Amino acid sequence: MTAYRFVHAADIHLDSPLRSLALRDPALAEFIGNASRLVFTRIIDLCLEEKVQALLLAGDLYDGDQTSMKTARFLGEQLRRLEAAGIEAFIIRGNHDALSRITKELVFPENVHLFGGRAEAIEIRRDRGERPIVMHGLSFAKPQAPESLLAKYRPPVDGAINIGLMHTSLGGSPPHDVYAPCSANDLLNSGFRYWALGHIHKRSATEGSCAIVMPGIPQGRDIGEGGPKSVTLVSVLDDGSIVLDERIVSLAQFQRVSIDSSGVASWFDLVARLETTLRDAAARSDSDHLVARLAISGTTPLAWNIRRDADLLRTEAEARAESIGNIWIEKLEIDCRRPVSIVAGEADPVEDLRRMMDDEVVGSEGFRAEANDVVNDLIAQLPPECRRNIVPDDSGLAQLVERLAGEGAEEILARLAAGDADGAR
């Protein structure tokens, strides 16, 4: 039985600016920014290696008002590699593509079909006796699409296997903007056999009478897009059955790496535990590079030293990462506490202060209201994409304020409880 095979990808976001990451580490931002191109090359390589018939790109190939013709040349070169191998490409514009000048100016090779603002249904060229396959698609010229696009698509062709490309937020997924919303049930009942979706950066796949696949972003850009990232290799058989094969293509994956400092009494032992944990995380990584956010927690007499000398600890982490290879340290998060001591049967006064701060200060309505105002003022000074990542909604603001207040309280208590000013040396 013959099979029609294609690679389904979406949300490449070529040349994404990565402003929030650049604020902390410009070198890492440059590395991740370039990774999107390298990953797109990997996607083309996969198409060639698997000898597929097509590449489906379900929107957001670019990342906004992009004017670089260097990107246009790169994209053209990669698509011509497919053309040389007789592989077609089907592309729809997403909400970010609609802002791009390149989208309007670039002339694609003949093997590429860019769907326009009116729905199209393209029958795939197949050998005699093979079941017809029809590719459906629709692009938007503007970044806003508040209503479902499904009704605008052409109806499925009787007797054919109908495949649709759509850029949609489905039922909604923070922090993604609402874009052409529709329900999974609507897609299931559409009469199509496969929906190649884009927009939401987390992978999801529903199999059954209609396969609905959101491949996710193929290269994460921050800790909110953590883990290995992939595209989907799809095989469509003449009997209508579909086989999905997730293929990891990410060059680097963001990962939270937890380090338990409980019981660690010396700086040397802490660094040794950090190195062991990094080695284990690197061994488990599915991508070539690991971008680690170190979350250091636990009860240790070094709690104050860790907070006081966080910059030194980061330097130690970066040195160990360099020696291991292909590891980047994105950030340190510290949530360490000192052991509670009991002297002559009396409670630790620092612990008494902790409870008072929790109950009477941090937990008070007045403190929360003032803290909300301060945090809102700070967030308002950030670029829009940073604001959405940090505080996607009202509950996100409350969680952020609670976390910052808790960290501030721990900082004060750790200073008061510090017993060894040179413990980190």
N, C-alpha and C positions, 0 to 999 in steps of 0.2 A: 504493500500500500504506500503510495507516494505521500510525501509530507511537504507542506509549505512552512518554511522556517524563517523566523525573523527575531531580531533583538529589539526589545522595547525599553527605551530609556526616557527620562524626562528631567527637567530642572537641572540642567548642566550649570547654568549661571556663570558663563564665561566672564572672567575679569571682575568677579564680585569684589567690591571695595574693601570689605572686612574692617570697617572703621573701629568697631569696638575692640577687636583683637589687636589692631595696630596701636591702640592706646597703651596696651600692656607690653607688647613685644613686636616691634616693627619687622624684625627678621622672620619671626614665625608667621606674621600676616603675609609677608611676601611669599614665603614657602607655600602656604595654603592657597594663596591667590593664584600662584602658578600651577598648583596641583590640578585645578579644574581643566586646564588645557591638556595636561599629561593624561588625565583620566579619560578625556574625550578621545585622545589618541588610542588609549587602551580599548575603548568601546569599538572603535574602527578595527583595531587589531582582532578583537573577538569576532566581529562579523566576517573578517577574512579567514580566520582560522576555522570557524565553524561552517564556512561556505553557505551562509544563509542567503535567502532571496531578497531580504529587505531589512532596513533599519527604520524603526518608528520612533520619532522624537515628539513627545506629547507636551511641548511648550516650555517656555522659559529657557531657551538656549542661551540667551543673553541675560544681562542683569541691569536693565534700565536704560537710561539715556546714554548709550555707549556710542562713541564716535571714532574709535580706533580702527583704522583700516588695516592695522597689523592683525587684529582679530579677524577681520574679514578675509584676509589672505590665508590665515591659518585654517579657518573653517573651509574655505574653498579647496585648499590643498587636501584636507582630510576627506572631504566628500568626493573629490576626484579619484582618490584611492578606491573608493567603492565603485565609482563609475568604471574604472579600469577592470574591475573584477565582475562587472555585470550585475552589481547589487543596487537595487533601488533604495531611495530614501523618501519617506513620507513625513512631512513636518507640519505641525500647527503652531500658530503663535499663541503664547501665553500672555498673562497680564504684564510681565516684565518686558517681553519682546515688543509689545505694542508701543513702548516708549522709545525703542531703539531706532536710530536713523539707519543703522546697518541693515536692519530687516527690510527697509524700503529700498536701499541702494544696491545691495549685493545681488549680483546675477549668479544664480546657482547653476551647476552643471546639469546636463539634460537628464541625468538619472534621478534628479530630485524633484519631487512634487510638493510645493508649498501650498497648502490649502488656503483659500481666501476667505473673505467675509461672508460669502454665500456657501451654503453646504454643497459638497460635491460627493459623488459616489463613483469610484474608479474601479473598473473591473481589471483584475490582475491577469496578465498574459500567461496562459498555462497550456500544456500540451493537450491534444485532443483526448477525450476520455476522462480527464481529471476534473474534479468538481470545481465549479466556478467559485472564486473568492472575490469579494467586493470590499474595497477600502473606503471608509467614510471619514470625512473630516470637516472641521469648521474652525476658522480663526477669528479673533476679534481685533479690530483696528485700534480700540481704545482699552486702557488698562482697567476700566470699570465694566463689570458684567454682573449686575445685581440679580438678574433673573436667570432661570434655567435655560440652557441652550438646547435641551433634548428635543423639544418640539420643532426646532429649526432643521434638525437632521433629516435627510431623505429616508424614506421608509426602507426597511430591509428588502433585499431582492429575493424573491421566492426561489427556492432550490439552491441558492448560493450560501456560502459561509460568509457572513457579514462581520466585518471588523471595524470598530469605531475608535477614532482618536478624539479625546476630549480633555480640556484643561478645566478642572473643576475642584471646588473645595468640598464637594459632596455635602454632608450634613454639617460641616464646620469642624475646624481643628485649630485651636490656638497654637502658635501665634500667627497663623496664616490668615490673610485677608479673605473675606467672602468673595468668591469668584464663581459665577455660573453654578450656583448650588443646585443639587438634585439628590434624590435618595437612591440608595443601592437597589431598593425594590423597583424604582422606575427603570433603572438600567437592566435589571433582571428580566423585566417584562417587556423590554424593547424589541425583542425578536433578534437581537444581535447575538453572535456566538462569543465574541471577545471585545471587551472595552479596554483600550490602552489609555490609561489616565495619567495626568500629571497635575502638579501644584502642591500637594501635601508631601513634605519631605521625609516622611516615615513610610517604610514599605508596608503594604498590605495586599493580600490576595484572597479572593473568594472564588472557589471552583464549583462547578455544577453545570446546569444547563447553559448558563452564561458565565464565563470567566471574567471577573472584574479585577484588574491589577493596577495598583499604584506602586510603581517601582521604587519611589523615593529618590532623594538626591544621591547621585553616585559618588559625591565627595563631600563629606561634612565640612562645615565652615566654622563651627564653634561647639562648645560642650553640649549645647542644646540639640545638636545633630550628631550625637555620639554613637560609637560603635562602627562596625564595618558597613560599608555601603555597596549597593549592587545595582545591576540591571537584570532584566528577565529574558532568557532565551526561550522562545515559544515554538513548539512544533504543532502544526495543525494538520490532522489527517483527513483524508477524503470522507471518512464516516462521520466527521464533525468532532471527533474526540481531540482534546487539547492536552499537551504535556508542557508543564511549566518547570523551568530550571533556573533557579536563582544563581547568578554568577557575581561574585564579589570583584569589584574593580577599583575600590578606593586605594589611593596611594598612601593616605594617612588616616588614622581613625582617632577621634577624641575619646578619651576614656577617663572616668573617675577611678582613681587608684587609692584605696583605703589603706592607711597605715595605722595599726593599733600600737600606741605607745605605752599601753598598760604595763606597769612593772619595770619599765626602762628607767634606770637610775643614773646613767652617764650619757654624755653627748656622743661618745664613741659608739656605744651600743645602739643609740638611736639612729645614727648614720648607717651602721651596719644593717639594721633592720630595714631602713629605707632602701638600701641597695638591693637586698634580697627580694623585697617586694617589687621593685622595678624590674628586676630580671624575670621574675615570675610573670608579671604583666606583659612584658615584651614577648615572652615565649608563647603566651596565649593569644596575642594579637593576630588577627586575620589579615591585616594590611601590612605594607612594607614598613611604615613608620607608625609610631605610637605618640600621640600628643596627650600627655598625662596631666590631669588636675589632681594634685595630691591632697587628700583629705586626711589630716592627721588628728586622731582622737584618742581618748583613753585617759585613765587616771595615772598620773605620774608626778614625782617630785620635780620633774623638769618643766612643768606646765608654764611657769613664768619664763624660764629661759627660752623655751620654744617660741613664745610670743614675742619676747624682747628681741631675740636674734633670728627672727623669721627670714631676714635678708641673708644671713649667713647660712641658714638651713637651705634656702633656695640655691645658693651657690654650691653647697655640698651636693644637692640633688642634681644640679646641672652637670657637675663634674662627673658624678656616677653615671648619669645618662649618656654623656659623651663617651665614657669608657665602654659602656655596653653597646652603644651604637644605635642609630635610627630612633632615638627617643628625644622628644621635646618636653620641657616642663612648662606648661601653660600657666599654672597658678598654684598657690598653696592656700588651702583652707585649714584653719586651726580651730579645734574644739577640744582642747585638753583641759583637764581639771587636776588640781593637786589633791593628794589624799587628805581625808578629814582626820585630824588628830584630836585625841581626847587627853587632856592634861588634868590629873588629880580629880577625875570624875566630872570635870566641867566641859561643856560643849565648846567647840572652837568658836571664838568670837567672829572670825571671818565667815564661818558658815551662818552664824546668826545674821550678819550683815547681808549675806547672799539672800536669805529668806526675806529680809525686810525690803531689799531692793526689788525682788520678784513681786512681792505682794503689794507694797505701798508706792513703789516708783514706776517700774516698768509696766505693772498691771493696771495703773490708774488711767482713767479716761483722759485726764488733762495731759499726761505725758504722751499718750498715743496720738492725741490730736495735734500737739506741737510737733511730734516726730514726723507725722504724716506730712505736715506743711513743709518741714525742712527737706524731707526726701523728695517731695513733689517739686520743690524749687530746683533741686539738684538735677532731677531727671529731665526737667524742662529744658535744661541747657545741653542735653545730649542730642545727637542726630536721631531722626525718627525711627530708623531701624534698630538702633540701640535701645530706645525706650520700649519698643515692642518686645524685644528679647528679655529685658530686665523685668518689666512689669506688663505682662500681656493683658491683665484685667484687674478689677478692684481687689479680688482675693489675692492676686499676686503682690499688690502693694502692701496689704496687711502682712503677708508672709515675709516680705522684704524688711519691713519695719521691725517685725518681731525678731528676725534673725540679727539685724544690725544692733538692736537694743541688747540682745543676749550676748553678742560678741563684745560690745562695749562694757557690759557689766563684768564679763569674765576678765577683760583686760584690767579693769580697776582692781578686782579681787586678786588677780595674779600678782599685781604689783605690791599689794598689801601683804600678801602671803610669802613673798620672795624671801628665801632664807640664805641662798648662796648666790651672791652677785656675780661670781665667776664660774658658775656651773657649766656654761657652754664653751669654756675655753679648753 
